């Protein structure tokens, strides 16, 4: 956990289809991308006491924001995708929450590549 923060909400490996790639041909075919994020709270969310979804950041809402962005946008770079998704999440997350986000292209077209390629971004 990040120093100075006592609570974390995370979503790991949300698998979505995204039109991503350097060439037009690569962007024309949706590819598997995994998105993970962590929201770091300085103070525990009120939802810990109230059991009310309105008193925390809803990870389902953020998953929908991420999925919808990827459905309607074509991007060239993981770096751009990750930063744009971070901005979208920032729009719904309170200012006192720090965000870490990872975008991973599951099967990049690189001969001999056994794993994915990823980019991570955080606002701390």
Secondary structure, DSSP 8 states (H G I E B T S, - for coil): --TT--EEEEEEEEEEEEEE-SSHHHHTS-EEEEEEEEEEESS--THHHH--GGGS--HHHHHHHHHHHHHH-EES-HHHHHHHHHHHHHHHS-TTEEEEEEEEETT-S-TT--S-EEEEEE--
